Amino acid sequence: MIPSPHLYLVHLETDARPDGTDPLGWVELAPGLYLAESGLDRSRLYHAIKRRYAPQRLLVAPLAAAPKFKGMAPGALKWLRARGHA
């Protein structure tokens, strides 16, 4: 059984910047602030990001619903809607 994707808020401070080729499935809201969609649980996602980017700071928080936001990067709301979260 394939786990259903969960939505996470991720704060990542690192020199290596995630891009569209990253298999983790996320969108940047603002510098260092991301929404991520993953079938991984919080701990596995945290450790996957930690191993891949060796961040100076990292926060991974599950979201029960899509967040409300204003003034974030263009395309973020479209990204949410395309995944059925908004």
C-alpha positions as CSV (number, residue, x, y, z in Angstrom):
1,M,0.0,0.0,0.0
2,I,1.4,3.4,-1.0
3,P,1.1,6.0,1.8
4,S,-0.9,9.1,1.0
5,P,1.2,12.2,0.8
6,H,1.3,14.6,3.7
7,L,1.9,18.3,3.7
8,Y,4.8,19.7,5.7
9,L,6.2,23.2,6.4
10,V,10.0,23.1,6.1
11,H,12.6,25.7,7.1
12,L,15.9,24.9,5.7
13,E,19.1,27.0,6.1
14,T,21.8,25.6,3.9
15,D,24.3,26.5,1.2
16,A,22.8,23.9,-1.2
17,R,19.5,25.2,-2.6
18,P,16.8,22.7,-3.5
19,D,15.4,22.9,-7.1
20,G,12.7,21.4,-9.2
21,T,14.7,18.2,-9.8
22,D,14.6,17.3,-6.1
23,P,12.6,14.1,-5.5
24,L,11.2,15.4,-2.2
25,G,8.4,17.3,-3.9
26,W,8.4,20.8,-2.5
27,V,7.9,24.5,-3.4
28,E,9.7,27.5,-2.0
29,L,7.5,30.0,-0.3
30,A,10.3,32.5,0.7
31,P,14.0,32.1,1.0
32,G,14.6,29.0,3.2
33,L,10.8,28.4,3.7
34,Y,9.2,25.5,1.8
35,L,6.0,23.5,1.6
36,A,6.7,19.9,1.0
37,E,4.5,17.0,0.0
38,S,5.7,13.6,0.9
39,G,4.6,10.0,1.6
40,L,7.3,9.9,4.2
41,D,6.5,10.4,7.9
42,R,8.0,13.5,9.6
43,S,11.0,11.7,11.0
44,R,12.0,10.1,7.7
45,L,11.5,13.3,5.7
46,Y,13.6,15.2,8.3
47,H,16.4,12.7,8.0
48,A,16.2,12.6,4.2
49,I,16.6,16.4,4.1
50,K,19.3,16.4,6.7
51,R,21.3,13.8,4.8
52,R,20.9,15.5,1.4
53,Y,21.5,19.1,2.4
54,A,23.6,19.0,5.6
55,P,21.7,22.2,6.8
56,Q,22.8,24.6,9.5
57,R,19.1,24.8,10.6
58,L,16.2,22.6,9.8
59,L,12.6,22.4,10.9
60,V,10.0,20.0,9.5
61,A,6.4,20.4,10.8
62,P,3.4,18.5,9.5
63,L,0.4,20.5,8.5
64,A,-3.2,19.3,9.1
65,A,-4.4,21.5,6.2
66,A,-3.1,23.9,3.6
67,P,-1.8,27.1,5.1
68,K,-3.2,30.5,4.3
69,F,-0.5,32.9,3.1
70,K,0.1,36.2,1.4
71,G,3.2,37.6,-0.3
72,M,4.9,34.3,-0.9
73,A,6.7,33.2,-4.0
74,P,4.7,33.2,-7.3
75,G,3.3,29.7,-8.1
76,A,3.1,28.5,-4.5
77,L,-0.7,28.6,-4.4
78,K,-0.8,26.9,-7.9
79,W,1.5,24.2,-6.6
80,L,-0.9,23.6,-3.6
81,R,-4.0,23.5,-5.9
82,A,-2.4,21.1,-8.3
83,R,-2.0,18.7,-5.5
84,G,-5.6,19.1,-4.2
85,H,-4.6,20.9,-1.0
86,A,-6.2,24.3,-1.6
